[in-house]
Amino acid sequence: MTHYTEIKTNFLIPLLILLLSSVLMACGGSDSNDSNTSTAPSAPTTPSAPSTPSTPATPTTPEQPDGSDDVCQLTNTEVNWQALMSKDCPNLSDYGLFIDPSIPTHAPQEPGRGYQLSTELFSNYASKYRFIYLPESQSMVFNPQQAFSLPIGSVLVKTFALPFDTQLTGTSNEKQIETRLMIHRETGWTALTYQWQQDIASLIIAGANVTHTLNNQGESITFDYHIPSKVECKICHQINEEDISRINPIGLKAHLLNRNIVQENGNKVNQLSFWQDRKMLSGLPELDTVDQSYALDNSDADLTNRAKGYLDINCAHCHNEQGFASISGLRLSYFVDHTSFEYGVCKQPPGWDGGPNGLAYDIVPGNAERSIVHYRQILSSPKDKMPPIGREIIHSEGTELVKRWIDSMSATIATCQ
């Protein structure tokens, strides 16, 4: 019996030591980084005095994200096509469209070309400097009545500069206000607006107002020029097709582009022929078959031609079957018969109360004073004026032209009752 007890004791003691060691290790009793673990108790140590807290390091500016892969930051002496096609850059200069980024009125980078319209869109007497950039080896496609078709990669640039005196010309008499881009990307046309401040044009989305004073024929006019928001840009450029809304250029129409321009050497050349010679335009027919509208102040040109050209560029982008004002039924495109009901002759507009004078018809032949088309040109309240955006003051020359044209129409065309 004694021998059995001794054996049992000799067996259990090592087993208990092993179990105790395992429990201590499981509870963190050893350093997992120590490869020579021992179960023997360590010698007692003298507690050390608490250390003085260290002074926190001086905060540093967080490291800025690496922008080396930002296409807007590419710097070179060429047009930044990669950025144009992929990103809405914060500054106009990021796209490299002009040799001097602070002067968007001339000297575009290749392959940019300036262009002009025969009849100007009125924007509070602002001068407009237009440029077109086409991708290499591609061209616009001619259309006799609608806007030309432009290839993906095309860029349209338009800078607005307000004059200090409408009777004077030249950039020294102007203040740069905004530059608008229309970029034909893979996803469709994109509209961007850049506001000029201290020679820098910055992207704006929500729009802005700029107070300006100008002299027009002896009258000093102070007003808030409105730079449109991205949503407002869509109102004018909107096209609705098969329940799909998209934006499209307005002014690139044959009758508005069929005019002479002056080259740098002083020679005059037809703009459409110039584009065709440089392979910028394809499908141009014989020039004498292409329609042409004329400037407001061209007294040698037909009055009806000038009035219809003016209404086309200022009104038809909304007043057409695909435009923002399609529900009105009024069609003011250049090629619509101006003696017809759809052009407004004896037509009553839906959804408008006739204004302060209670007018009933869009056009009353021979009577501009009773015609809504003319009347809304001289109204200024937001609910009554036309166009609804794009002007804050009255275009006296334009309203006078339309008035004279309607007054010249034969009253026998139609009797409005």
Secondary structure as GFF3:
##gff-version 3
##sequence-region A 1 417
A	DSSP	alpha_helix	2	26	.	.	.	ID=ss1
A	DSSP	three_ten_helix	71	73	.	.	.	ID=ss2
A	DSSP	alpha_helix	81	86	.	.	.	ID=ss3
A	DSSP	three_ten_helix	92	95	.	.	.	ID=ss4
A	DSSP	beta_strand	113	115	.	.	.	ID=ss5
A	DSSP	beta_strand	127	133	.	.	.	ID=ss6
A	DSSP	beta_strand	140	141	.	.	.	ID=ss7
A	DSSP	beta_strand	155	163	.	.	.	ID=ss8
A	DSSP	three_ten_helix	171	173	.	.	.	ID=ss9
A	DSSP	beta_strand	174	185	.	.	.	ID=ss10
A	DSSP	beta_strand	188	197	.	.	.	ID=ss11
A	DSSP	beta_strand	200	204	.	.	.	ID=ss12
A	DSSP	beta_strand	208	216	.	.	.	ID=ss13
A	DSSP	beta_strand	219	227	.	.	.	ID=ss14
A	DSSP	alpha_helix	230	237	.	.	.	ID=ss15
A	DSSP	beta_strand	238	241	.	.	.	ID=ss16
A	DSSP	beta_strand	244	247	.	.	.	ID=ss17
A	DSSP	alpha_helix	254	257	.	.	.	ID=ss18
A	DSSP	beta_strand	260	262	.	.	.	ID=ss19
A	DSSP	beta_strand	268	270	.	.	.	ID=ss20
A	DSSP	alpha_helix	271	277	.	.	.	ID=ss21
A	DSSP	beta_strand	281	282	.	.	.	ID=ss22
A	DSSP	three_ten_helix	287	289	.	.	.	ID=ss23
A	DSSP	alpha_helix	303	315	.	.	.	ID=ss24
A	DSSP	three_ten_helix	326	328	.	.	.	ID=ss25
A	DSSP	three_ten_helix	368	370	.	.	.	ID=ss26
A	DSSP	alpha_helix	372	375	.	.	.	ID=ss27
A	DSSP	alpha_helix	396	408	.	.	.	ID=ss28
A	DSSP	three_ten_helix	411	413	.	.	.	ID=ss29
###
